[in-house]
Amino acid sequence: MQKILVVDDDAHIRDVVCFALRRAGYQPLTAANGRAALEVAAREVPALVVLDILMPELDGTAVCTRLRAKSDLPVIFLTSKDEEMDRILGLELGADDYVVKPFSPRELVARVKAVLRRRKGAGVEAEQKLTRGKLSIDAEEHVAAWAGSAVALTATEFALLKAIAAQPRRAFTRENLMAAAYPDARFVSDRTIDSHVRHIRAKFQALGGDPIETVHGVGYKLAAL
């Protein structure tokens, strides 16, 4: 059983989510605040974290930032806000997905499954190792690197980068990238894709590189490496 950490200060929400996860074959873990979430994540090493944003003792954004500083553990935000900029902020912090309250437990479980599939490299091309100049990607180990230095990517960021690197001459529309990053085909806005791409580029730029090039009026493609 894969462990899923559910973090929310509302006991009812924790119970509902945990029940749905158990029915889907996962082992749920719980935490009622941000500090407890970090302790459980360090001790239990879950496969994914379902993380509420508004919580006492460190809110969800602070927890996500601290998790991201140490690992690429997949994160799905739970938010009571339906504002697009709130969603973009969550993705900029490194979240893989978000679910707006009130939500369907079945939908949340579907999102969990989709993120974990991306984490395993499901739905990507058969080629497991790619080298494009200083960029290298190992899908089996879920590792991307620039000039030998590993870059910590979320599951969604990894899926996007691998899709682009697999076809270096292709200019991808945002719709193409949505299909690569979100195989469950739910609606994702152009700004969400732009946010993921911006985050990928920033991580590589910190190492002196940039594997993605903007194609104005179209979308993105692999940069000349």
PyMOL commands that place a pseudoatom at each C-alpha (Angstrom):
pseudoatom trace, name=CA, resn=MET, resi=1, chain=A, elem=C, hetatm=0, pos=[0.000, 0.000, 0.000]
pseudoatom trace, name=CA, resn=GLN, resi=2, chain=A, elem=C, hetatm=0, pos=[1.227, 3.466, -0.862]
pseudoatom trace, name=CA, resn=LYS, resi=3, chain=A, elem=C, hetatm=0, pos=[1.042, 5.925, 2.011]
pseudoatom trace, name=CA, resn=ILE, resi=4, chain=A, elem=C, hetatm=0, pos=[-0.869, 9.172, 1.420]
pseudoatom trace, name=CA, resn=LEU, resi=5, chain=A, elem=C, hetatm=0, pos=[-0.541, 11.950, 4.015]
pseudoatom trace, name=CA, resn=VAL, resi=6, chain=A, elem=C, hetatm=0, pos=[-3.763, 13.940, 4.477]
pseudoatom trace, name=CA, resn=VAL, resi=7, chain=A, elem=C, hetatm=0, pos=[-3.229, 17.311, 6.163]
pseudoatom trace, name=CA, resn=ASP, resi=8, chain=A, elem=C, hetatm=0, pos=[-6.246, 19.383, 7.198]
pseudoatom trace, name=CA, resn=ASP, resi=9, chain=A, elem=C, hetatm=0, pos=[-7.344, 21.011, 10.458]
pseudoatom trace, name=CA, resn=ASP, resi=10, chain=A, elem=C, hetatm=0, pos=[-10.933, 19.867, 9.813]
pseudoatom trace, name=CA, resn=ALA, resi=11, chain=A, elem=C, hetatm=0, pos=[-11.350, 16.368, 11.290]
pseudoatom trace, name=CA, resn=HIS, resi=12, chain=A, elem=C, hetatm=0, pos=[-14.417, 15.678, 9.142]
pseudoatom trace, name=CA, resn=ILE, resi=13, chain=A, elem=C, hetatm=0, pos=[-12.511, 16.373, 5.927]
pseudoatom trace, name=CA, resn=ARG, resi=14, chain=A, elem=C, hetatm=0, pos=[-9.652, 14.160, 7.090]
pseudoatom trace, name=CA, resn=ASP, resi=15, chain=A, elem=C, hetatm=0, pos=[-12.081, 11.329, 7.828]
pseudoatom trace, name=CA, resn=VAL, resi=16, chain=A, elem=C, hetatm=0, pos=[-13.866, 11.614, 4.471]
pseudoatom trace, name=CA, resn=VAL, resi=17, chain=A, elem=C, hetatm=0, pos=[-10.630, 11.740, 2.478]
pseudoatom trace, name=CA, resn=CYS, resi=18, chain=A, elem=C, hetatm=0, pos=[-9.078, 8.871, 4.420]
pseudoatom trace, name=CA, resn=PHE, resi=19, chain=A, elem=C, hetatm=0, pos=[-12.163, 6.703, 3.875]
pseudoatom trace, name=CA, resn=ALA, resi=20, chain=A, elem=C, hetatm=0, pos=[-12.000, 7.336, 0.109]
pseudoatom trace, name=CA, resn=LEU, resi=21, chain=A, elem=C, hetatm=0, pos=[-8.270, 6.603, 0.003]
pseudoatom trace, name=CA, resn=ARG, resi=22, chain=A, elem=C, hetatm=0, pos=[-8.667, 3.325, 1.905]
pseudoatom trace, name=CA, resn=ARG, resi=23, chain=A, elem=C, hetatm=0, pos=[-11.363, 2.198, -0.516]
pseudoatom trace, name=CA, resn=ALA, resi=24, chain=A, elem=C, hetatm=0, pos=[-8.953, 2.942, -3.373]
pseudoatom trace, name=CA, resn=GLY, resi=25, chain=A, elem=C, hetatm=0, pos=[-6.246, 0.773, -1.806]
pseudoatom trace, name=CA, resn=TYR, resi=26, chain=A, elem=C, hetatm=0, pos=[-4.047, 3.437, -0.208]
pseudoatom trace, name=CA, resn=GLN, resi=27, chain=A, elem=C, hetatm=0, pos=[-2.824, 3.714, 3.372]
pseudoatom trace, name=CA, resn=PRO, resi=28, chain=A, elem=C, hetatm=0, pos=[-3.801, 7.165, 4.676]
pseudoatom trace, name=CA, resn=LEU, resi=29, chain=A, elem=C, hetatm=0, pos=[-1.790, 9.058, 7.274]
pseudoatom trace, name=CA, resn=THR, resi=30, chain=A, elem=C, hetatm=0, pos=[-3.101, 12.218, 8.930]
pseudoatom trace, name=CA, resn=ALA, resi=31, chain=A, elem=C, hetatm=0, pos=[-1.948, 15.493, 10.426]
pseudoatom trace, name=CA, resn=ALA, resi=32, chain=A, elem=C, hetatm=0, pos=[-4.078, 18.329, 11.796]
pseudoatom trace, name=CA, resn=ASN, resi=33, chain=A, elem=C, hetatm=0, pos=[-1.603, 21.179, 11.315]
pseudoatom trace, name=CA, resn=GLY, resi=34, chain=A, elem=C, hetatm=0, pos=[1.477, 22.159, 9.368]
pseudoatom trace, name=CA, resn=ARG, resi=35, chain=A, elem=C, hetatm=0, pos=[4.117, 21.290, 11.950]
pseudoatom trace, name=CA, resn=ALA, resi=36, chain=A, elem=C, hetatm=0, pos=[2.640, 17.845, 12.518]
pseudoatom trace, name=CA, resn=ALA, resi=37, chain=A, elem=C, hetatm=0, pos=[2.572, 17.341, 8.742]
pseudoatom trace, name=CA, resn=LEU, resi=38, chain=A, elem=C, hetatm=0, pos=[6.322, 17.924, 8.452]
pseudoatom trace, name=CA, resn=GLU, resi=39, chain=A, elem=C, hetatm=0, pos=[6.982, 15.508, 11.299]
pseudoatom trace, name=CA, resn=VAL, resi=40, chain=A, elem=C, hetatm=0, pos=[4.814, 12.762, 9.785]
pseudoatom trace, name=CA, resn=ALA, resi=41, chain=A, elem=C, hetatm=0, pos=[6.284, 13.296, 6.305]
pseudoatom trace, name=CA, resn=ALA, resi=42, chain=A, elem=C, hetatm=0, pos=[9.828, 12.964, 7.664]
pseudoatom trace, name=CA, resn=ARG, resi=43, chain=A, elem=C, hetatm=0, pos=[8.984, 9.861, 9.701]
pseudoatom trace, name=CA, resn=GLU, resi=44, chain=A, elem=C, hetatm=0, pos=[6.702, 7.951, 7.315]
pseudoatom trace, name=CA, resn=VAL, resi=45, chain=A, elem=C, hetatm=0, pos=[7.955, 9.101, 3.864]
pseudoatom trace, name=CA, resn=PRO, resi=46, chain=A, elem=C, hetatm=0, pos=[4.534, 9.064, 2.125]
pseudoatom trace, name=CA, resn=ALA, resi=47, chain=A, elem=C, hetatm=0, pos=[4.112, 8.689, -1.630]
pseudoatom trace, name=CA, resn=LEU, resi=48, chain=A, elem=C, hetatm=0, pos=[2.038, 11.899, -1.824]
pseudoatom trace, name=CA, resn=VAL, resi=49, chain=A, elem=C, hetatm=0, pos=[0.667, 14.672, 0.406]
pseudoatom trace, name=CA, resn=VAL, resi=50, chain=A, elem=C, hetatm=0, pos=[-2.873, 16.076, 0.238]
pseudoatom trace, name=CA, resn=LEU, resi=51, chain=A, elem=C, hetatm=0, pos=[-2.361, 19.478, 1.838]
pseudoatom trace, name=CA, resn=ASP, resi=52, chain=A, elem=C, hetatm=0, pos=[-4.871, 22.073, 3.008]
pseudoatom trace, name=CA, resn=ILE, resi=53, chain=A, elem=C, hetatm=0, pos=[-3.730, 25.673, 2.518]
pseudoatom trace, name=CA, resn=LEU, resi=54, chain=A, elem=C, hetatm=0, pos=[-5.401, 27.425, 5.470]
pseudoatom trace, name=CA, resn=MET, resi=55, chain=A, elem=C, hetatm=0, pos=[-4.153, 25.749, 8.667]
pseudoatom trace, name=CA, resn=PRO, resi=56, chain=A, elem=C, hetatm=0, pos=[-2.734, 26.642, 12.078]
pseudoatom trace, name=CA, resn=GLU, resi=57, chain=A, elem=C, hetatm=0, pos=[0.917, 26.058, 12.979]
pseudoatom trace, name=CA, resn=LEU, resi=58, chain=A, elem=C, hetatm=0, pos=[2.295, 26.671, 9.475]
pseudoatom trace, name=CA, resn=ASP, resi=59, chain=A, elem=C, hetatm=0, pos=[-0.117, 27.027, 6.596]
pseudoatom trace, name=CA, resn=GLY, resi=60, chain=A, elem=C, hetatm=0, pos=[-0.049, 24.783, 3.558]
pseudoatom trace, name=CA, resn=THR, resi=61, chain=A, elem=C, hetatm=0, pos=[2.119, 27.089, 1.464]
pseudoatom trace, name=CA, resn=ALA, resi=62, chain=A, elem=C, hetatm=0, pos=[4.810, 27.134, 4.166]
pseudoatom trace, name=CA, resn=VAL, resi=63, chain=A, elem=C, hetatm=0, pos=[4.650, 23.349, 4.492]
pseudoatom trace, name=CA, resn=CYS, resi=64, chain=A, elem=C, hetatm=0, pos=[4.938, 22.899, 0.728]
pseudoatom trace, name=CA, resn=THR, resi=65, chain=A, elem=C, hetatm=0, pos=[7.943, 25.238, 0.591]
pseudoatom trace, name=CA, resn=ARG, resi=66, chain=A, elem=C, hetatm=0, pos=[9.731, 23.249, 3.300]
pseudoatom trace, name=CA, resn=LEU, resi=67, chain=A, elem=C, hetatm=0, pos=[8.912, 19.917, 1.672]
pseudoatom trace, name=CA, resn=ARG, resi=68, chain=A, elem=C, hetatm=0, pos=[10.132, 21.185, -1.685]
pseudoatom trace, name=CA, resn=ALA, resi=69, chain=A, elem=C, hetatm=0, pos=[13.413, 22.318, -0.152]
pseudoatom trace, name=CA, resn=LYS, resi=70, chain=A, elem=C, hetatm=0, pos=[14.211, 18.693, 0.710]
pseudoatom trace, name=CA, resn=SER, resi=71, chain=A, elem=C, hetatm=0, pos=[12.446, 16.483, -1.852]
pseudoatom trace, name=CA, resn=ASP, resi=72, chain=A, elem=C, hetatm=0, pos=[10.195, 16.188, -4.900]
pseudoatom trace, name=CA, resn=LEU, resi=73, chain=A, elem=C, hetatm=0, pos=[7.403, 14.572, -2.861]
pseudoatom trace, name=CA, resn=PRO, resi=74, chain=A, elem=C, hetatm=0, pos=[4.153, 15.045, -4.846]
pseudoatom trace, name=CA, resn=VAL, resi=75, chain=A, elem=C, hetatm=0, pos=[1.721, 17.569, -3.327]
pseudoatom trace, name=CA, resn=ILE, resi=76, chain=A, elem=C, hetatm=0, pos=[-1.960, 18.222, -4.046]
pseudoatom trace, name=CA, resn=PHE, resi=77, chain=A, elem=C, hetatm=0, pos=[-3.341, 21.386, -2.475]
pseudoatom trace, name=CA, resn=LEU, resi=78, chain=A, elem=C, hetatm=0, pos=[-6.816, 21.596, -0.959]
pseudoatom trace, name=CA, resn=THR, resi=79, chain=A, elem=C, hetatm=0, pos=[-8.081, 25.164, -1.125]
pseudoatom trace, name=CA, resn=SER, resi=80, chain=A, elem=C, hetatm=0, pos=[-11.329, 26.893, -0.223]
pseudoatom trace, name=CA, resn=LYS, resi=81, chain=A, elem=C, hetatm=0, pos=[-10.465, 29.652, -2.665]
pseudoatom trace, name=CA, resn=ASP, resi=82, chain=A, elem=C, hetatm=0, pos=[-11.411, 29.407, -6.333]
pseudoatom trace, name=CA, resn=GLU, resi=83, chain=A, elem=C, hetatm=0, pos=[-9.308, 32.340, -7.495]
pseudoatom trace, name=CA, resn=GLU, resi=84, chain=A, elem=C, hetatm=0, pos=[-6.984, 31.511, -10.381]
pseudoatom trace, name=CA, resn=MET, resi=85, chain=A, elem=C, hetatm=0, pos=[-4.080, 33.441, -8.868]
pseudoatom trace, name=CA, resn=ASP, resi=86, chain=A, elem=C, hetatm=0, pos=[-4.350, 31.354, -5.696]
pseudoatom trace, name=CA, resn=ARG, resi=87, chain=A, elem=C, hetatm=0, pos=[-4.031, 28.243, -7.832]
pseudoatom trace, name=CA, resn=ILE, resi=88, chain=A, elem=C, hetatm=0, pos=[-1.071, 29.679, -9.725]
pseudoatom trace, name=CA, resn=LEU, resi=89, chain=A, elem=C, hetatm=0, pos=[0.612, 30.572, -6.431]
pseudoatom trace, name=CA, resn=GLY, resi=90, chain=A, elem=C, hetatm=0, pos=[0.234, 27.009, -5.263]
pseudoatom trace, name=CA, resn=LEU, resi=91, chain=A, elem=C, hetatm=0, pos=[1.771, 25.672, -8.461]
pseudoatom trace, name=CA, resn=GLU, resi=92, chain=A, elem=C, hetatm=0, pos=[4.635, 28.175, -8.244]
pseudoatom trace, name=CA, resn=LEU, resi=93, chain=A, elem=C, hetatm=0, pos=[5.421, 26.786, -4.806]
pseudoatom trace, name=CA, resn=GLY, resi=94, chain=A, elem=C, hetatm=0, pos=[5.820, 23.356, -6.348]
pseudoatom trace, name=CA, resn=ALA, resi=95, chain=A, elem=C, hetatm=0, pos=[2.419, 21.711, -5.967]
pseudoatom trace, name=CA, resn=ASP, resi=96, chain=A, elem=C, hetatm=0, pos=[1.498, 19.138, -8.604]
pseudoatom trace, name=CA, resn=ASP, resi=97, chain=A, elem=C, hetatm=0, pos=[-2.235, 19.794, -8.549]
pseudoatom trace, name=CA, resn=TYR, resi=98, chain=A, elem=C, hetatm=0, pos=[-5.011, 21.465, -6.578]
pseudoatom trace, name=CA, resn=VAL, resi=99, chain=A, elem=C, hetatm=0, pos=[-8.590, 20.654, -5.591]
pseudoatom trace, name=CA, resn=VAL, resi=100, chain=A, elem=C, hetatm=0, pos=[-11.097, 23.365, -4.661]
pseudoatom trace, name=CA, resn=LYS, resi=101, chain=A, elem=C, hetatm=0, pos=[-13.436, 22.859, -1.701]
pseudoatom trace, name=CA, resn=PRO, resi=102, chain=A, elem=C, hetatm=0, pos=[-16.128, 21.604, -1.630]
pseudoatom trace, name=CA, resn=PHE, resi=103, chain=A, elem=C, hetatm=0, pos=[-14.845, 18.627, -3.588]
pseudoatom trace, name=CA, resn=SER, resi=104, chain=A, elem=C, hetatm=0, pos=[-15.842, 15.089, -4.466]
pseudoatom trace, name=CA, resn=PRO, resi=105, chain=A, elem=C, hetatm=0, pos=[-13.738, 12.464, -2.636]
pseudoatom trace, name=CA, resn=ARG, resi=106, chain=A, elem=C, hetatm=0, pos=[-13.818, 10.369, -5.816]
pseudoatom trace, name=CA, resn=GLU, resi=107, chain=A, elem=C, hetatm=0, pos=[-12.399, 13.285, -7.809]
pseudoatom trace, name=CA, resn=LEU, resi=108, chain=A, elem=C, hetatm=0, pos=[-9.646, 13.770, -5.237]
pseudoatom trace, name=CA, resn=VAL, resi=109, chain=A, elem=C, hetatm=0, pos=[-8.716, 10.079, -5.415]
pseudoatom trace, name=CA, resn=ALA, resi=110, chain=A, elem=C, hetatm=0, pos=[-8.632, 10.346, -9.223]
pseudoatom trace, name=CA, resn=ARG, resi=111, chain=A, elem=C, hetatm=0, pos=[-6.246, 13.298, -8.910]
pseudoatom trace, name=CA, resn=VAL, resi=112, chain=A, elem=C, hetatm=0, pos=[-4.056, 11.304, -6.508]
pseudoatom trace, name=CA, resn=LYS, resi=113, chain=A, elem=C, hetatm=0, pos=[-3.900, 8.398, -8.956]
pseudoatom trace, name=CA, resn=ALA, resi=114, chain=A, elem=C, hetatm=0, pos=[-3.093, 10.728, -11.868]
pseudoatom trace, name=CA, resn=VAL, resi=115, chain=A, elem=C, hetatm=0, pos=[-0.230, 12.432, -10.020]
pseudoatom trace, name=CA, resn=LEU, resi=116, chain=A, elem=C, hetatm=0, pos=[1.237, 9.098, -8.916]
pseudoatom trace, name=CA, resn=ARG, resi=117, chain=A, elem=C, hetatm=0, pos=[1.004, 7.803, -12.490]
pseudoatom trace, name=CA, resn=ARG, resi=118, chain=A, elem=C, hetatm=0, pos=[2.958, 10.826, -13.667]
pseudoatom trace, name=CA, resn=ARG, resi=119, chain=A, elem=C, hetatm=0, pos=[5.447, 10.253, -10.857]
pseudoatom trace, name=CA, resn=LYS, resi=120, chain=A, elem=C, hetatm=0, pos=[6.106, 6.755, -12.203]
pseudoatom trace, name=CA, resn=GLY, resi=121, chain=A, elem=C, hetatm=0, pos=[6.431, 8.026, -15.735]
pseudoatom trace, name=CA, resn=ALA, resi=122, chain=A, elem=C, hetatm=0, pos=[3.200, 6.398, -16.952]
pseudoatom trace, name=CA, resn=GLY, resi=123, chain=A, elem=C, hetatm=0, pos=[1.845, 7.589, -20.260]
pseudoatom trace, name=CA, resn=VAL, resi=124, chain=A, elem=C, hetatm=0, pos=[5.202, 8.875, -21.543]
pseudoatom trace, name=CA, resn=GLU, resi=125, chain=A, elem=C, hetatm=0, pos=[7.231, 7.631, -24.476]
pseudoatom trace, name=CA, resn=ALA, resi=126, chain=A, elem=C, hetatm=0, pos=[8.902, 4.237, -24.299]
pseudoatom trace, name=CA, resn=GLU, resi=127, chain=A, elem=C, hetatm=0, pos=[12.383, 5.801, -24.300]
pseudoatom trace, name=CA, resn=GLN, resi=128, chain=A, elem=C, hetatm=0, pos=[13.398, 5.947, -20.646]
pseudoatom trace, name=CA, resn=LYS, resi=129, chain=A, elem=C, hetatm=0, pos=[16.681, 7.863, -20.899]
pseudoatom trace, name=CA, resn=LEU, resi=130, chain=A, elem=C, hetatm=0, pos=[17.167, 11.038, -22.902]
pseudoatom trace, name=CA, resn=THR, resi=131, chain=A, elem=C, hetatm=0, pos=[20.218, 13.233, -23.404]
pseudoatom trace, name=CA, resn=ARG, resi=132, chain=A, elem=C, hetatm=0, pos=[19.897, 16.613, -25.092]
pseudoatom trace, name=CA, resn=GLY, resi=133, chain=A, elem=C, hetatm=0, pos=[23.110, 18.603, -24.752]
pseudoatom trace, name=CA, resn=LYS, resi=134, chain=A, elem=C, hetatm=0, pos=[23.623, 19.278, -21.041]
pseudoatom trace, name=CA, resn=LEU, resi=135, chain=A, elem=C, hetatm=0, pos=[20.097, 18.079, -20.261]
pseudoatom trace, name=CA, resn=SER, resi=136, chain=A, elem=C, hetatm=0, pos=[19.626, 14.452, -19.227]
pseudoatom trace, name=CA, resn=ILE, resi=137, chain=A, elem=C, hetatm=0, pos=[16.409, 12.703, -18.206]
pseudoatom trace, name=CA, resn=ASP, resi=138, chain=A, elem=C, hetatm=0, pos=[16.022, 9.252, -16.664]
pseudoatom trace, name=CA, resn=ALA, resi=139, chain=A, elem=C, hetatm=0, pos=[12.316, 8.395, -16.550]
pseudoatom trace, name=CA, resn=GLU, resi=140, chain=A, elem=C, hetatm=0, pos=[12.772, 5.139, -14.659]
pseudoatom trace, name=CA, resn=GLU, resi=141, chain=A, elem=C, hetatm=0, pos=[14.589, 6.859, -11.784]
pseudoatom trace, name=CA, resn=HIS, resi=142, chain=A, elem=C, hetatm=0, pos=[12.582, 10.077, -12.193]
pseudoatom trace, name=CA, resn=VAL, resi=143, chain=A, elem=C, hetatm=0, pos=[15.725, 12.196, -12.380]
pseudoatom trace, name=CA, resn=ALA, resi=144, chain=A, elem=C, hetatm=0, pos=[16.415, 15.249, -14.534]
pseudoatom trace, name=CA, resn=ALA, resi=145, chain=A, elem=C, hetatm=0, pos=[19.845, 16.857, -14.543]
pseudoatom trace, name=CA, resn=TRP, resi=146, chain=A, elem=C, hetatm=0, pos=[21.738, 19.761, -16.092]
pseudoatom trace, name=CA, resn=ALA, resi=147, chain=A, elem=C, hetatm=0, pos=[25.455, 19.193, -16.720]
pseudoatom trace, name=CA, resn=GLY, resi=148, chain=A, elem=C, hetatm=0, pos=[25.346, 16.356, -14.204]
pseudoatom trace, name=CA, resn=SER, resi=149, chain=A, elem=C, hetatm=0, pos=[23.602, 18.332, -11.465]
pseudoatom trace, name=CA, resn=ALA, resi=150, chain=A, elem=C, hetatm=0, pos=[20.189, 16.947, -10.496]
pseudoatom trace, name=CA, resn=VAL, resi=151, chain=A, elem=C, hetatm=0, pos=[17.179, 19.269, -10.666]
pseudoatom trace, name=CA, resn=ALA, resi=152, chain=A, elem=C, hetatm=0, pos=[14.265, 18.597, -8.289]
pseudoatom trace, name=CA, resn=LEU, resi=153, chain=A, elem=C, hetatm=0, pos=[11.084, 18.592, -10.388]
pseudoatom trace, name=CA, resn=THR, resi=154, chain=A, elem=C, hetatm=0, pos=[7.542, 17.812, -9.363]
pseudoatom trace, name=CA, resn=ALA, resi=155, chain=A, elem=C, hetatm=0, pos=[5.782, 14.933, -11.107]
pseudoatom trace, name=CA, resn=THR, resi=156, chain=A, elem=C, hetatm=0, pos=[3.916, 17.337, -13.380]
pseudoatom trace, name=CA, resn=GLU, resi=157, chain=A, elem=C, hetatm=0, pos=[7.030, 19.361, -14.219]
pseudoatom trace, name=CA, resn=PHE, resi=158, chain=A, elem=C, hetatm=0, pos=[8.915, 16.158, -15.006]
pseudoatom trace, name=CA, resn=ALA, resi=159, chain=A, elem=C, hetatm=0, pos=[6.152, 14.948, -17.334]
pseudoatom trace, name=CA, resn=LEU, resi=160, chain=A, elem=C, hetatm=0, pos=[6.122, 18.275, -19.184]
pseudoatom trace, name=CA, resn=LEU, resi=161, chain=A, elem=C, hetatm=0, pos=[9.891, 18.419, -19.608]
pseudoatom trace, name=CA, resn=LYS, resi=162, chain=A, elem=C, hetatm=0, pos=[10.132, 14.805, -20.767]
pseudoatom trace, name=CA, resn=ALA, resi=163, chain=A, elem=C, hetatm=0, pos=[7.392, 15.347, -23.341]
pseudoatom trace, name=CA, resn=ILE, resi=164, chain=A, elem=C, hetatm=0, pos=[9.229, 18.369, -24.750]
pseudoatom trace, name=CA, resn=ALA, resi=165, chain=A, elem=C, hetatm=0, pos=[12.644, 16.684, -24.695]
pseudoatom trace, name=CA, resn=ALA, resi=166, chain=A, elem=C, hetatm=0, pos=[11.316, 13.526, -26.374]
pseudoatom trace, name=CA, resn=GLN, resi=167, chain=A, elem=C, hetatm=0, pos=[10.486, 15.504, -29.533]
pseudoatom trace, name=CA, resn=PRO, resi=168, chain=A, elem=C, hetatm=0, pos=[13.165, 18.206, -29.742]
pseudoatom trace, name=CA, resn=ARG, resi=169, chain=A, elem=C, hetatm=0, pos=[12.041, 19.648, -33.087]
pseudoatom trace, name=CA, resn=ARG, resi=170, chain=A, elem=C, hetatm=0, pos=[8.379, 19.939, -32.189]
pseudoatom trace, name=CA, resn=ALA, resi=171, chain=A, elem=C, hetatm=0, pos=[6.679, 23.148, -31.102]
pseudoatom trace, name=CA, resn=PHE, resi=172, chain=A, elem=C, hetatm=0, pos=[4.100, 22.151, -28.479]
pseudoatom trace, name=CA, resn=THR, resi=173, chain=A, elem=C, hetatm=0, pos=[0.874, 24.033, -28.004]
pseudoatom trace, name=CA, resn=ARG, resi=174, chain=A, elem=C, hetatm=0, pos=[-0.397, 24.415, -24.470]
pseudoatom trace, name=CA, resn=GLU, resi=175, chain=A, elem=C, hetatm=0, pos=[-3.115, 21.893, -25.337]
pseudoatom trace, name=CA, resn=ASN, resi=176, chain=A, elem=C, hetatm=0, pos=[-0.416, 19.362, -26.290]
pseudoatom trace, name=CA, resn=LEU, resi=177, chain=A, elem=C, hetatm=0, pos=[1.309, 19.894, -22.963]
pseudoatom trace, name=CA, resn=MET, resi=178, chain=A, elem=C, hetatm=0, pos=[-1.957, 19.600, -21.059]
pseudoatom trace, name=CA, resn=ALA, resi=179, chain=A, elem=C, hetatm=0, pos=[-2.407, 16.132, -22.564]
pseudoatom trace, name=CA, resn=ALA, resi=180, chain=A, elem=C, hetatm=0, pos=[1.151, 15.165, -21.557]
pseudoatom trace, name=CA, resn=ALA, resi=181, chain=A, elem=C, hetatm=0, pos=[0.899, 16.469, -17.999]
pseudoatom trace, name=CA, resn=TYR, resi=182, chain=A, elem=C, hetatm=0, pos=[-2.754, 15.674, -17.279]
pseudoatom trace, name=CA, resn=PRO, resi=183, chain=A, elem=C, hetatm=0, pos=[-3.638, 12.312, -18.875]
pseudoatom trace, name=CA, resn=ASP, resi=184, chain=A, elem=C, hetatm=0, pos=[-6.993, 12.303, -17.094]
pseudoatom trace, name=CA, resn=ALA, resi=185, chain=A, elem=C, hetatm=0, pos=[-7.934, 15.077, -19.548]
pseudoatom trace, name=CA, resn=ARG, resi=186, chain=A, elem=C, hetatm=0, pos=[-9.542, 17.403, -17.023]
pseudoatom trace, name=CA, resn=PHE, resi=187, chain=A, elem=C, hetatm=0, pos=[-9.674, 21.124, -17.818]
pseudoatom trace, name=CA, resn=VAL, resi=188, chain=A, elem=C, hetatm=0, pos=[-6.477, 23.025, -17.103]
pseudoatom trace, name=CA, resn=SER, resi=189, chain=A, elem=C, hetatm=0, pos=[-6.012, 26.668, -18.015]
pseudoatom trace, name=CA, resn=ASP, resi=190, chain=A, elem=C, hetatm=0, pos=[-3.226, 27.994, -20.246]
pseudoatom trace, name=CA, resn=ARG, resi=191, chain=A, elem=C, hetatm=0, pos=[-1.921, 29.955, -17.278]
pseudoatom trace, name=CA, resn=THR, resi=192, chain=A, elem=C, hetatm=0, pos=[-1.492, 26.752, -15.301]
pseudoatom trace, name=CA, resn=ILE, resi=193, chain=A, elem=C, hetatm=0, pos=[0.741, 25.307, -18.031]
pseudoatom trace, name=CA, resn=ASP, resi=194, chain=A, elem=C, hetatm=0, pos=[2.641, 28.603, -18.253]
pseudoatom trace, name=CA, resn=SER, resi=195, chain=A, elem=C, hetatm=0, pos=[3.188, 28.496, -14.497]
pseudoatom trace, name=CA, resn=HIS, resi=196, chain=A, elem=C, hetatm=0, pos=[4.633, 24.973, -14.640]
pseudoatom trace, name=CA, resn=VAL, resi=197, chain=A, elem=C, hetatm=0, pos=[6.935, 25.882, -17.540]
pseudoatom trace, name=CA, resn=ARG, resi=198, chain=A, elem=C, hetatm=0, pos=[8.105, 29.043, -15.770]
pseudoatom trace, name=CA, resn=HIS, resi=199, chain=A, elem=C, hetatm=0, pos=[8.904, 26.994, -12.690]
pseudoatom trace, name=CA, resn=ILE, resi=200, chain=A, elem=C, hetatm=0, pos=[10.897, 24.431, -14.710]
pseudoatom trace, name=CA, resn=ARG, resi=201, chain=A, elem=C, hetatm=0, pos=[12.920, 27.150, -16.419]
pseudoatom trace, name=CA, resn=ALA, resi=202, chain=A, elem=C, hetatm=0, pos=[13.688, 28.915, -13.137]
pseudoatom trace, name=CA, resn=LYS, resi=203, chain=A, elem=C, hetatm=0, pos=[15.062, 25.705, -11.622]
pseudoatom trace, name=CA, resn=PHE, resi=204, chain=A, elem=C, hetatm=0, pos=[17.390, 25.104, -14.567]
pseudoatom trace, name=CA, resn=GLN, resi=205, chain=A, elem=C, hetatm=0, pos=[18.386, 28.768, -14.806]
pseudoatom trace, name=CA, resn=ALA, resi=206, chain=A, elem=C, hetatm=0, pos=[19.641, 28.487, -11.235]
pseudoatom trace, name=CA, resn=LEU, resi=207, chain=A, elem=C, hetatm=0, pos=[22.231, 26.047, -12.653]
pseudoatom trace, name=CA, resn=GLY, resi=208, chain=A, elem=C, hetatm=0, pos=[23.073, 28.248, -15.623]
pseudoatom trace, name=CA, resn=GLY, resi=209, chain=A, elem=C, hetatm=0, pos=[20.836, 26.545, -18.179]
pseudoatom trace, name=CA, resn=ASP, resi=210, chain=A, elem=C, hetatm=0, pos=[17.401, 26.776, -19.761]
pseudoatom trace, name=CA, resn=PRO, resi=211, chain=A, elem=C, hetatm=0, pos=[16.032, 23.756, -21.642]
pseudoatom trace, name=CA, resn=ILE, resi=212, chain=A, elem=C, hetatm=0, pos=[12.784, 25.352, -22.854]
pseudoatom trace, name=CA, resn=GLU, resi=213, chain=A, elem=C, hetatm=0, pos=[12.209, 28.011, -25.493]
pseudoatom trace, name=CA, resn=THR, resi=214, chain=A, elem=C, hetatm=0, pos=[9.036, 30.030, -25.967]
pseudoatom trace, name=CA, resn=VAL, resi=215, chain=A, elem=C, hetatm=0, pos=[7.493, 29.828, -29.438]
pseudoatom trace, name=CA, resn=HIS, resi=216, chain=A, elem=C, hetatm=0, pos=[5.460, 33.010, -29.674]
pseudoatom trace, name=CA, resn=GLY, resi=217, chain=A, elem=C, hetatm=0, pos=[1.895, 32.463, -30.770]
pseudoatom trace, name=CA, resn=VAL, resi=218, chain=A, elem=C, hetatm=0, pos=[2.229, 28.692, -30.382]
pseudoatom trace, name=CA, resn=GLY, resi=219, chain=A, elem=C, hetatm=0, pos=[3.625, 27.516, -27.063]
pseudoatom trace, name=CA, resn=TYR, resi=220, chain=A, elem=C, hetatm=0, pos=[6.973, 25.934, -26.190]
pseudoatom trace, name=CA, resn=LYS, resi=221, chain=A, elem=C, hetatm=0, pos=[9.706, 23.715, -27.572]
pseudoatom trace, name=CA, resn=LEU, resi=222, chain=A, elem=C, hetatm=0, pos=[13.086, 22.344, -26.526]
pseudoatom trace, name=CA, resn=ALA, resi=223, chain=A, elem=C, hetatm=0, pos=[15.771, 25.010, -26.644]
pseudoatom trace, name=CA, resn=ALA, resi=224, chain=A, elem=C, hetatm=0, pos=[18.890, 24.565, -28.768]
pseudoatom trace, name=CA, resn=LEU, resi=225, chain=A, elem=C, hetatm=0, pos=[21.142, 22.810, -26.269]
for i in range(1, 225): cmd.bond("trace and resi %d" % i, "trace and resi %d" % (i + 1))
show_as sticks, trace
zoom trace
